[in-house]
Each structure stands twice: as structure tokens, then as C-alpha cells.
């Protein structure tokens, strides 16, 4: 590792990073808490077979930072945190594993509230909830909000329609060619909205089982190879898998006028690739804005879950996306930076109010 953990934390503005391991269950966990100015940090638990601990740490740091911006721009009184668990989900998952992790979360006394993410589910949250109250996304029969994927997808759909309004003067997606990269839960729910509106949907994923599942639900979608996807012609690129697919190589190949997807950290380097997109005339909906539907949904669970309230609040992503476009034009900056400025201003303003007490 070129930088120490403290140096990495300082460079990204983190408050705290905690590590936990349990040889009996195989638990190896990292929780990164980025900022708690607006409230306790809330963010999902990701279980992934990372190549090494350094990759896991960097992912936790980047994802937790994104959660701070996501909550701030969505008007939530929550901070940013994220947990990554290292290992093979197929081999590790058990009641004991999740309950041991729940005890780890509980030891933070509410500074971090967890939820589901990649390779975790509402059933896993139920086990975690046996050891801590600081968990959301529990099954609906327990009074929870359940799987946040439908609301995340709905928010992406709203942001995509706002981007279409900006690009073409109309938010109608009928006959628009949309490439959904990633056929997981969010990607499949997004496909449903697009197919229903009459968009021409293309999908790709490295997981053949997910492709087969998506094709079974929506026979009309076109499956394309992961190789050289940016050589294809389409109107909208919707990255819905892991991050950093918007990079120098892909931007140079892109022919689409807009990017709107669910993945976190879509820009490999926001300082380089945000301006590159502007130069190429590609409209980009900031990831932490467009994919905030999930955290909005589970934040409502904290106050007593109401589905209609969740849908209404997530739907506001449409107007906020248009506001970001206007600010970016006014200040002559890329959309990611415009969104970050709004989020940072809110954090700073609330911090000043609390100091004033």
C-alpha cells in the first residue's frame, strides 16, 4: 500500500475506519465512516471477494464518501458510511456469520447504520438485527422496507427521464436505445420501467445466470457481449454494476449522448472524466444523485416505513437532476462537481448551525 490507512482517510476526509475479524465464522470486515455532520452514517454492507485487503479498504473509503454526498444531496439527515466484507458469499453466509457482524455494527453505538448492498439481502439484515438495532432494510413482515432495489431503480428511471428532457427536449423514452450494463436486481427493475415505456433495451453482464433471468422476464431485450460494448450505437448508457466504467478509454469510444445508471463511483476519476464528458458533449447524471432511491427508501424506514412516502420522495430525483444541469451550466462546471458543491454547501451550513448552538 503506497499510503497508510490514516493518509488515505485524511485525503478523502474520513472520520473513522474500523476493522473486525472473526476466525470462527470467517468474518473479515471494514467499516468506513466518512462524515456524520448531518446525522449517523448510513450505508450498505457489501460482501465481495476482493483481490486483497487494500482493494477492499479503498472500495470502503470511496463508497462511504459517496454515501455522504448521496444523503446530503437528497436532503436526508444522515451521514455517509459503508461496510465491506471480504470473501466468497457462497461459502461464508450463515446465521453465525451475520450475527457476529451484527455485534460488530452494534459496538459502534449507532454511529453506523447498515443495510443491504451487493451480495447481501433483507434476510441477512434479519440475522444482523438479532444483534443490533442499527440495521435497516429488514423484511417487510418485520416492519422493514425490504429490498431497496425497486426504489433505487425507480430513482434511476426518474433521473434518466430528466436527462432525456435535457438532451432531447422530451422525457419520453419510447424507442430510445438504452444499454443497461449489469443485470442484477437494480438493473432488472430498471429494465422493467424501460420496457414498459417502450424503450429498446440492450443488456450485458458477466453473469450468465443473471442474463438468463432478465431475458426470461423481458424477452424483447437484446443481449450483447461485454466485449467492445462502446463500439455499439445506443442513446443512453446505464452502468448498473461495479464502478469506474466511465474512464478515458470508454469515453473516447462513446457515441451516446447521455449516461444515467445505478452504479456507484461511475467516473474512474471525477476530476479527469467529468470534464472529458463535457468536452465530448455527453450529459452525465451524477451517480450519488441518481442512485439515491435506495437510501431514501431505507431512511424512511427509520421513522416508520410508508411506501407511498418513499415513492414520492424518490420521485424528486427528477427535479433535482434538472437543477444540477442548470447549476453546471451556470457555473461552467461538469455535473458531478455541481452536485458535489450543493451537497458540500448543505453539510457546511448545517455544521455552522450546530456550532452556533
C-alpha positions in Angstrom: 0.0 0.0 0.0 1.5 3.3 -1.1 -0.3 5.3 1.5 -1.1 4.4 5.1 -4.7 4.0 6.3 -4.5 7.4 8.0 -3.1 9.1 4.9 -5.9 7.6 2.8 -8.5 8.7 5.4 -7.1 12.2 5.5 -7.0 12.6 1.8 -10.7 11.7 1.5 -11.9 13.4 4.7 -12.9 10.3 6.7 -13.7 10.4 10.4 -13.1 6.8 11.3 -12.3 3.4 9.8 -12.7 0.2 11.9 -11.7 -3.4 11.2 -13.1 -6.6 12.5 -12.1 -10.3 12.0 -13.5 -13.5 13.5 -11.7 -16.7 12.6 -14.6 -18.9 13.7 -17.1 -17.5 11.2 -14.5 -16.3 8.6 -15.6 -12.7 9.1 -13.2 -10.0 7.7 -14.9 -6.6 7.7 -14.1 -3.0 7.2 -16.5 -0.2 8.1 -15.6 3.3 6.8 -17.4 6.3 8.4 -16.9 9.3 6.2 -18.9 12.2 7.7 -21.6 12.4 10.4 -22.3 16.1 10.3 -25.9 15.6 9.2 -26.5 12.5 11.3 -25.4 8.9 11.9 -23.7 7.3 8.9 -26.0 5.0 6.9 -24.7 2.7 4.1 -25.0 -0.8 2.9 -22.9 -3.8 3.6 -21.1 -5.2 0.6 -19.8 -8.8 0.5 -17.2 -9.2 -2.2 -14.3 -11.5 -2.9 -11.7 -8.7 -3.2 -8.2 -9.5 -4.5 -6.6 -8.1 -1.4 -7.3 -6.0 1.7 -6.0 -2.8 0.0 -8.7 -3.1 -2.7 -11.3 -3.6 0.0 -10.2 -0.6 2.0 -10.2 1.7 -1.0 -13.6 0.5 -2.0 -15.0 1.1 1.5 -13.4 4.6 1.5 -14.8 5.6 -1.9 -18.2 4.1 -1.3 -18.6 5.7 2.2 -17.6 9.1 0.8 -20.3 8.7 -1.9 -22.9 7.9 0.7 -22.1 11.3 2.4 -22.9 13.1 -0.8 -25.9 10.9 -1.6 -27.6 11.7 1.8 -26.7 15.4 1.6 -28.0 16.0 -1.9 -31.1 14.0 -1.1 -31.9 16.2 1.9 -31.5 13.4 4.4 -30.3 13.9 8.0 -27.8 11.2 7.6 -24.1 10.9 7.1 -22.0 8.6 4.9 -20.7 5.2 5.8 -20.1 1.8 4.2 -19.1 -1.7 5.1 -17.2 -4.2 3.0 -16.9 -7.8 3.9 -14.1 -9.8 2.3 -14.7 -13.2 0.9 -16.8 -15.6 -1.2 -20.5 -15.1 -0.4 -21.4 -18.6 -1.4 -19.0 -20.0 1.2 -19.4 -17.5 4.1 -23.0 -16.7 4.6 -24.5 -18.3 7.7 -26.6 -17.2 10.7 -23.5 -17.1 12.9 -21.6 -15.0 10.3 -24.2 -12.4 10.1 -24.9 -12.3 13.9 -21.1 -11.8 14.5 -21.1 -9.0 12.1 -24.2 -7.6 13.8 -22.3 -7.5 17.1 -19.5 -5.6 15.3 -22.0 -3.0 14.0 -23.6 -2.7 17.4 -20.2 -1.9 19.0 -20.3 1.4 17.1 -23.3 2.5 19.2 -25.3 3.9 16.3 -22.6 5.9 14.6 -23.1 3.5 11.7 -26.4 2.1 10.5 -26.2 -0.8 8.0 -28.4 -2.0 5.1 -28.1 -4.4 2.2 -25.8 -4.0 -0.8 -24.0 -6.3 -3.2 -24.4 -9.9 -2.3 -26.5 -9.2 0.8 -30.2 -9.4 1.3 -33.1 -8.4 3.6 -32.9 -12.0 5.0 -29.2 -11.2 6.0 -30.4 -8.0 7.6 -32.8 -10.0 9.7 -29.9 -12.0 11.2 -27.9 -8.8 11.8 -30.9 -7.4 13.5 -30.8 -10.1 16.1 -27.6 -8.5 17.5 -28.2 -4.8 16.8 -30.9 -2.2 16.3 -28.7 -0.3 13.9 -29.9 -2.0 10.8 -32.4 -1.2 8.0 -33.8 -3.0 5.0 -35.2 -5.8 7.2 -38.0 -7.9 5.6 -41.4 -6.2 5.3 -43.0 -8.7 7.6 -40.8 -7.3 10.4 -41.9 -3.8 9.6 -38.9 -3.1 7.4 -38.7 -1.7 3.9 -37.3 -5.0 2.4 -35.3 -5.0 -0.7 -34.3 -1.4 -1.7 -33.6 -2.3 -5.3 -37.0 -1.4 -6.7 -36.8 2.2 -5.3 -33.2 2.5 -6.4 -34.2 1.6 -9.9 -37.2 3.9 -9.8 -34.8 6.8 -8.9 -32.5 5.9 -11.8 -35.5 5.9 -14.1 -36.6 9.3 -12.9 -33.0 10.7 -13.3 -32.8 9.1 -16.8 -36.0 10.8 -17.9 -34.8 14.1 -16.6 -31.6 13.7 -18.6 -33.6 12.8 -21.7 -35.6 16.0 -21.2 -32.2 17.9 -21.2 -30.9 16.1 -24.2 -33.9 15.9 -26.5 -36.5 18.3 -25.0 -38.8 15.5 -24.0 -38.5 12.9 -21.2 -40.3 10.2 -23.3 -38.0 7.2 -23.6 -40.1 5.3 -26.2 -37.8 3.9 -28.9 -34.7 5.2 -27.2 -31.9 2.6 -27.3 -30.7 2.0 -23.7 -27.7 -0.2 -22.8 -28.1 -1.5 -19.2 -24.7 -2.7 -18.1 -25.4 -5.1 -15.2 -28.4 -7.4 -14.9 -28.6 -7.5 -11.1 -31.6 -6.6 -9.0 -31.5 -2.9 -9.7 -30.7 -3.4 -13.4 -33.6 -5.8 -13.8 -36.1 -3.4 -12.1 -34.8 -0.6 -14.3 -35.3 -2.8 -17.4 -38.9 -3.2 -16.3 -39.6 0.5 -16.3 -37.8 0.9 -19.7 -39.6 -2.0 -21.4 -42.9 -0.7 -20.1 -42.3 2.7 -21.7 -41.3 1.2 -25.0 -37.5 1.7 -24.9 -35.3 -0.6 -26.9 -33.2 -2.2 -24.1 -29.8 -3.9 -24.5 -28.2 -5.7 -21.6 -24.8 -7.1 -20.8 -23.4 -8.9 -17.7 -20.5 -11.2 -17.0 -23.0 -13.4 -15.0 -24.8 -15.7 -17.5 -27.4 -16.7 -14.8 -28.5 -13.1 -14.4 -28.7 -12.6 -18.2 -30.9 -15.7 -18.4 -33.1 -14.4 -15.6 -33.5 -11.0 -17.2 -34.3 -12.4 -20.6 -36.9 -14.7 -19.0 -38.7 -11.6 -17.6 -38.3 -9.4 -20.6 -38.0 -11.5 -23.8 -37.8 -8.4 -26.1 -34.5 -7.2 -24.6 -31.3 -7.7 -26.7 -28.3 -9.4 -25.0 -25.0 -8.2 -26.2 -21.4 -9.2 -25.4 -19.4 -7.4 -22.7 -16.6 -7.1 -25.2 -16.3 -3.7 -27.0 -19.7 -2.5 -25.8 -18.9 1.1 -26.7 -18.5 0.1 -30.3 -22.3 -0.2 -30.4 -24.7 2.5 -31.2 -27.2 3.5 -28.4 -28.8 6.6 -26.9 -28.3 6.0 -23.2 -25.6 4.2 -21.2 -26.9 2.9 -17.9 -24.0 1.5 -15.8 -25.6 -0.7 -13.1 -22.8 -2.9 -12.0 -19.5 -2.0 -10.3 -17.9 1.4 -10.8 -15.2 3.1 -12.9 -16.7 2.1 -16.3 -16.7 5.7 -17.4 -13.0 6.2 -18.0 -10.6 7.6 -20.6 -10.8 4.6 -22.8 -14.6 4.2 -22.7 -15.3 8.0 -23.1 -13.1 8.1 -26.2 -15.3 5.4 -27.7 -18.7 6.5 -26.5 -21.2 7.6 -29.1 -24.2 8.0 -26.7 -25.4 11.5 -25.7 -26.1 10.7 -22.1 -25.1 8.5 -19.1 -27.6 7.6 -16.4 -27.2 4.5 -14.3 -27.2 3.0 -10.8 -23.6 2.1 -10.2 -21.5 3.8 -7.6 -18.3 5.7 -8.5 -19.1 5.5 -12.2 -16.3 8.0 -13.0 -12.9 6.4 -12.7 -11.5 9.9 -11.8 -14.1 12.6 -11.3 -11.5 15.4 -11.8 -10.5 14.0 -15.2 -13.5 12.3 -16.6 -16.1 14.8 -15.5 -14.5 17.5 -17.7 -13.9 14.9 -20.5 -17.6 14.2 -20.7 -18.4 17.9 -21.0 -15.8 18.3 -23.8 -17.5 15.4 -25.7 -21.0 16.8 -25.1 -22.2 13.8 -23.1 -24.7 14.5 -20.4 -23.9 12.7 -17.2 -26.3 12.3 -14.2 -24.1 12.2 -11.1 -24.1 8.7 -9.6 -24.7 9.7 -6.0 -27.8 11.7 -7.1 -29.4 9.3 -9.4 -28.9 6.1 -7.4 -30.1 7.6 -4.1 -33.5 5.9 -4.2 -32.3 3.0 -2.1 -31.0 5.1 0.8 -34.1 7.4 0.6 -36.2 4.3 0.9 -34.4 2.8 3.9 -34.1 6.3 5.6 -37.9 6.4 5.7 -37.8 3.0 7.5 -36.1 4.7 10.4 -39.2 6.8 11.0 -41.8 4.1 10.3 -41.9 2.8 6.8 -44.5 4.2 4.3 -44.2 3.0 0.7 -46.2 5.9 -0.8 -44.0 8.4 1.0 -40.9 6.6 -0.2 -42.0 6.7 -3.9 -42.9 10.3 -3.7 -39.6 11.3 -2.2 -37.6 9.2 -4.6 -39.5 10.8 -7.5 -38.0 14.2 -6.6 -34.7 12.9 -8.1 -36.2 14.1 -11.4 -36.4 17.8 -10.5 -33.1 17.7 -8.6 -31.4 16.3 -11.7 -32.7 19.3 -13.7 -31.4 21.6 -11.0 -28.0 20.1 -11.2 -27.9 20.6 -15.0 -28.8 24.2 -14.6 -26.2 24.8 -12.0 -23.5 23.1 -14.0 -24.3 25.4 -17.0 -24.4 28.5 -14.8 -21.1 27.8 -13.2 -19.5 26.2 -16.3 -18.5 23.0 -14.4 -19.2 19.4 -15.0 -22.4 17.9 -13.4 -20.5 15.8 -10.8 -18.8 18.9 -9.5 -22.1 20.9 -9.5 -23.8 18.1 -7.4 -20.8 17.9 -5.0 -21.0 21.7 -4.4 -24.7 21.5 -3.5 -24.0 18.6 -1.1 -21.0 20.2 0.5 -22.8 23.5 1.0 -25.6 21.7 2.8 -23.1 19.9 5.1 -21.2 23.2 5.8 -24.4 25.1 6.5 -25.7 22.5 9.0 -22.3 22.3 10.6 -22.3 26.0 11.2 -25.8 25.9 12.7 -24.7 23.2 15.1 -21.6 25.1 16.1 -23.9 28.1 16.8 -25.7 26.1 19.5 
